[in-house]
Amino acid sequence: MEKLLNQIPIVDLNKLSGKFESYEATNAEFKKFADEFGTAMHKVGFAYLINHGVDMKKVEEIYRLAKQFFILPSETKSKYRKLDAAQSYHGYVGPGEERLNEAVKNSIELREQWDTWGPQQNSEKYFPMEVPGFKVAFDSLRIECDNLGKKLLRALALHLCMENPDFFVECHKILDDPKIRSQTHFRTLHYYQMDPTDSSIPLNAIRCGEHTDWGTITLLFQDMIGGLEVKRLDGSWIEAVPIKDSVLINTGQLIDLWSTGYFPATPHRVRIIDEDRTRRSARQSLVYFINPDGDTVVKPVVTPAPGMEYYLQREPLIAYDHYNRLIKDAYY
């Protein structure tokens, strides 16, 4: 582990930046990475990856195309709005239409986003015709994110000393076949410019409410504007300061259950902050939510640490249904 930035670890993947299939689970460098990455995810639930092997030019291309989409007139974007998010999570979401705040659904979340999801992600007709190349850009990046995701899933299993180091990989066959039923998806977010002193902004407004991610692991590509905040165990918040060309990884609710809390689902949020950087520029981010294959039953697979035995009393979760329940909670 290289160092800490505001207590979020930085992990270097430079010796494992090739194809997942090139490395055996017994590889010494893989075991070293598993120790560093697993420790980071255990202690914080977030880690920056550098030298990760993902072509950042492909990320920039999605930023470019997403910007073209988000500056379109509202009536044009509305043609691609999600009509029933529980049935199809693919499409456009306007400001205030999704509420992620887990504590109380009483905040207005001022952002817009495009989700690339499910069967629709495999057909050009479900992408905005006003933005040529949008689907192709996601398809190109998905291959590299899937490659990285498999490495991370193996590393987590190795760190837990599981008998099968590819247990988590085998629960995510979606990473080899995008046609498999799963809630794995891309999200590109647009936090448009705003003046925090604007009296028209509702008092309960926030950019993205406090929440934990719903799935296994999340890959987040940030621009250099920043604004994401992570909650520490003592209840205080630290900013996940952007590191150029890094990927910020965090663990979600399903790996939390699988690991009996060893890899915690850490709360995070994006507030409306009164700083020049948010007045001058819109913030963009790109997220890849990695989730198990749809019918996967998620339940504890390791012995809990003292004090964490209550995880053994929790009901198993069917991956797809768990996610769908939370979608309904955020949209209806």
C-alpha positions in Angstrom: 0.0 0.0 0.0 1.6 3.2 -1.2 0.2 5.9 1.1 -2.9 7.4 2.5 -4.7 10.5 1.1 -7.1 11.9 3.7 -7.0 8.3 5.1 -8.3 6.6 1.9 -5.5 4.2 0.8 -3.8 4.2 -2.5 -3.0 0.8 -4.0 -0.7 0.3 -7.0 -1.7 -2.4 -9.5 1.2 -1.8 -11.9 2.5 -5.4 -11.7 -1.0 -6.8 -12.5 -2.2 -4.5 -15.2 -2.6 -7.2 -17.9 -5.4 -9.6 -18.6 -7.0 -11.4 -15.6 -6.5 -14.8 -17.3 -2.7 -14.1 -17.3 -2.4 -14.5 -13.6 -2.8 -17.6 -11.4 -4.4 -17.1 -8.0 -1.1 -18.5 -6.6 0.9 -15.7 -8.2 3.0 -14.0 -5.6 2.2 -10.5 -6.9 -1.5 -11.3 -6.8 -1.3 -12.4 -3.2 0.6 -9.2 -2.3 -2.1 -7.1 -4.1 -4.8 -9.1 -2.3 -3.3 -8.3 1.0 -3.0 -4.6 0.3 -6.3 -4.2 -1.4 -8.2 -6.4 1.1 -6.7 -4.5 4.0 -7.8 -1.2 2.5 -11.3 -2.4 1.9 -11.6 -3.8 5.4 -10.4 -0.7 7.1 -12.0 2.0 5.0 -14.3 0.4 2.4 -12.7 2.7 -0.2 -9.4 2.7 -2.0 -7.7 4.5 -4.9 -6.2 2.2 -7.6 -3.4 3.5 -9.7 -1.7 1.9 -12.7 -4.9 -0.2 -13.0 -4.7 -1.0 -16.7 -7.9 0.8 -17.8 -7.4 3.1 -20.8 -8.4 6.5 -19.4 -8.9 7.8 -22.9 -11.9 5.6 -23.1 -13.2 7.2 -19.9 -12.6 10.7 -21.4 -14.5 9.6 -24.5 -17.6 8.8 -22.4 -17.3 12.1 -20.6 -17.2 13.9 -23.9 -20.2 12.0 -25.3 -22.1 12.3 -22.0 -21.6 16.1 -22.0 -23.1 16.2 -25.5 -26.2 14.4 -24.1 -26.6 16.4 -20.9 -26.5 19.8 -22.7 -29.4 18.8 -24.9 -32.7 20.5 -24.3 -34.8 19.0 -21.5 -37.5 17.9 -23.8 -35.0 15.9 -25.9 -33.5 14.2 -22.9 -36.9 13.4 -21.6 -37.5 11.1 -24.6 -35.0 8.7 -23.0 -36.3 8.9 -19.4 -36.8 5.7 -17.5 -40.6 5.0 -17.5 -40.5 2.2 -14.9 -37.1 1.9 -13.3 -38.0 -1.5 -11.7 -38.7 -2.9 -15.1 -35.8 -1.2 -17.0 -33.1 0.6 -15.2 -31.7 1.8 -18.6 -32.0 5.5 -19.6 -32.1 9.1 -18.4 -32.8 10.4 -14.9 -33.5 14.1 -14.4 -32.8 16.2 -11.3 -34.8 15.1 -8.2 -36.1 11.9 -9.8 -33.9 9.5 -7.8 -33.5 9.6 -4.1 -30.6 7.6 -2.6 -30.6 9.1 0.9 -31.1 5.9 3.0 -32.1 7.6 6.3 -35.1 9.6 5.3 -36.3 10.1 1.7 -36.9 13.8 2.3 -34.1 15.4 0.2 -34.1 16.6 -3.4 -31.0 15.3 -5.2 -29.9 17.8 -7.8 -28.0 15.9 -10.5 -28.8 14.1 -13.7 -27.6 10.7 -15.0 -27.6 8.2 -17.7 -27.7 4.5 -16.9 -26.5 1.8 -19.3 -28.2 -1.4 -18.1 -29.6 -4.8 -18.9 -30.8 -6.1 -22.3 -31.2 -2.5 -23.6 -27.4 -1.9 -23.3 -26.9 -4.5 -26.1 -29.0 -2.6 -28.7 -28.2 0.7 -30.4 -31.9 1.7 -30.5 -32.0 2.3 -26.8 -29.3 4.9 -26.9 -29.8 8.6 -27.8 -29.6 9.1 -31.6 -28.5 12.6 -30.9 -25.2 11.3 -29.6 -23.6 8.9 -32.1 -21.1 6.5 -30.7 -22.5 6.5 -27.1 -23.1 2.7 -27.0 -19.8 1.9 -28.7 -17.9 3.9 -26.1 -19.6 2.0 -23.2 -19.0 -1.3 -25.0 -15.3 -0.5 -25.4 -14.7 0.5 -21.8 -16.8 -2.4 -20.4 -14.2 -4.9 -21.5 -11.5 -3.2 -19.5 -13.7 -2.7 -16.4 -14.7 -6.3 -16.5 -11.1 -7.4 -16.6 -10.3 -5.2 -13.6 -13.4 -6.3 -11.8 -12.4 -9.9 -11.9 -9.0 -9.1 -10.4 -10.6 -7.3 -7.6 -13.1 -10.0 -6.9 -10.4 -12.6 -6.8 -8.3 -10.4 -4.5 -11.2 -10.1 -2.0 -11.6 -13.9 -1.9 -7.8 -14.4 -1.5 -7.8 -11.9 1.4 -10.6 -13.9 3.1 -8.6 -17.1 2.6 -11.5 -18.7 0.9 -11.0 -22.3 -0.4 -12.0 -21.2 -3.9 -10.2 -18.0 -4.7 -12.5 -17.4 -7.7 -15.7 -17.9 -5.7 -16.7 -14.2 -6.3 -15.6 -14.3 -9.9 -17.9 -17.3 -10.5 -20.8 -15.4 -9.0 -20.3 -12.6 -11.6 -20.3 -14.4 -14.9 -21.8 -11.2 -16.3 -18.2 -9.9 -16.5 -17.6 -12.4 -19.3 -21.1 -12.3 -20.9 -23.0 -9.0 -20.8 -26.2 -10.8 -21.9 -26.5 -12.6 -18.5 -29.3 -11.2 -16.3 -27.7 -9.0 -13.7 -27.9 -5.5 -12.2 -24.3 -4.7 -13.3 -24.4 -1.4 -15.1 -22.6 1.8 -16.1 -23.8 5.2 -14.8 -22.5 8.6 -16.1 -23.4 11.5 -13.8 -23.7 15.2 -14.4 -23.6 17.6 -11.5 -24.4 20.8 -13.4 -23.1 24.2 -12.3 -25.0 26.0 -9.6 -24.7 28.9 -7.3 -25.2 27.5 -3.7 -26.6 30.9 -2.7 -29.4 30.7 -5.2 -32.6 31.2 -3.2 -34.5 28.9 -5.6 -32.6 25.8 -4.4 -34.7 23.9 -1.9 -33.5 23.9 1.7 -33.3 20.1 1.7 -31.4 19.8 -1.5 -28.2 17.7 -1.9 -26.3 16.5 -4.9 -26.4 12.8 -3.9 -27.8 11.7 -0.6 -26.0 9.6 2.0 -26.1 6.0 1.0 -24.2 2.7 0.7 -23.9 1.0 -2.7 -26.3 -1.8 -3.3 -24.1 -4.4 -5.0 -20.7 -6.1 -4.7 -18.1 -3.5 -5.7 -18.1 -0.2 -7.4 -15.6 1.4 -9.8 -15.7 5.2 -9.8 -13.9 7.4 -12.3 -13.9 11.0 -11.1 -13.0 14.2 -12.9 -10.8 16.7 -11.1 -13.6 18.8 -9.7 -14.3 16.5 -6.9 -17.0 16.7 -4.2 -17.5 13.0 -3.1 -17.4 12.5 0.7 -16.8 9.3 2.6 -18.1 8.6 6.1 -15.5 7.4 8.6 -16.2 4.9 11.4 -16.3 7.8 14.0 -19.1 9.5 12.0 -17.0 12.3 10.5 -16.7 12.9 6.8 -13.6 13.1 4.5 -13.4 14.2 0.9 -12.4 11.6 -1.7 -10.0 14.0 -3.3 -9.6 13.1 -7.0 -6.3 11.6 -8.1 -5.7 11.9 -11.8 -6.1 8.7 -13.7 -7.0 6.7 -10.6 -10.1 4.5 -10.1 -11.8 4.8 -6.7 -13.1 1.4 -5.5 -15.7 0.9 -2.8 -17.5 -2.2 -1.4 -21.2 -2.5 -1.4 -24.0 -4.2 0.6 -23.6 -7.7 -0.9 -19.9 -8.1 -0.3 -20.7 -6.8 3.2 -23.1 -9.7 3.8 -20.9 -12.3 2.1 -17.9 -11.2 4.3 -20.0 -10.9 7.5 -19.1 -7.2 7.7 -15.4 -7.7 7.1 -15.6 -5.6 3.9 -18.1 -2.9 5.0 -20.5 -1.0 2.8 -19.3 2.5 3.6 -21.7 5.5 3.4 -20.9 8.3 1.0 -22.5 11.4 -0.4 -22.1 14.5 -2.6 -23.1 17.8 -1.0 -23.8 21.2 -2.5 -20.6 23.0 -1.6 -20.0 26.8 -1.9 -16.6 26.8 -3.6 -15.3 28.3 -6.8 -14.7 25.0 -8.4 -18.4 24.1 -8.3 -19.5 27.6 -9.5 -17.2 27.5 -12.5 -17.5 24.0 -13.7 -19.9 21.1 -13.9 -18.8 17.9 -12.2 -18.8 14.6 -14.2 -18.2 11.1 -12.9 -18.5 7.7 -14.4 -19.5 4.6 -12.3 -19.4 0.9 -13.0 -21.5 -1.0 -10.5 -20.5 -4.7 -10.4 -23.3 -6.9 -9.2 -23.8 -10.7 -9.1 -25.6 -12.7 -11.7 -29.3 -12.4 -11.1 -30.2 -15.6 -9.3 -27.1 -15.6 -7.0 -28.1 -16.2 -3.4 -25.9 -14.1 -1.2 -25.3 -15.2 2.4 -22.3 -15.3 4.8 -19.4 -17.4 3.5 -16.8 -16.7 6.2 -16.8 -17.0 10.0 -17.7 -13.6 11.5 -15.3 -11.8 13.8 -16.3 -11.5 17.5 -19.2 -9.1 17.7 -20.3 -9.7 14.1 -22.2 -12.9 14.7 -25.5 -11.2 14.0 -24.7 -11.4 10.3 -25.4 -15.1 10.5 -29.0 -14.3 11.5 -29.6 -12.2 8.4 -31.8 -13.6 5.7 -30.0 -14.6 2.4 -30.5 -12.2 -0.4 -31.2 -13.0 -4.1 -29.0 -10.5 -5.8 -31.3 -9.3 -8.6 -34.3 -9.0 -6.3 -32.3 -7.2 -3.6 -31.3 -4.5 -6.1 -34.8 -4.2 -7.5 -36.2 -3.6 -4.1 -33.8 -0.7 -3.5 -34.6 0.7 -7.0 -38.3 0.8 -6.0 -37.3 2.5 -2.8 -35.4 5.2 -4.7 -37.9 5.9 -7.4 -41.4 5.3 -6.1 
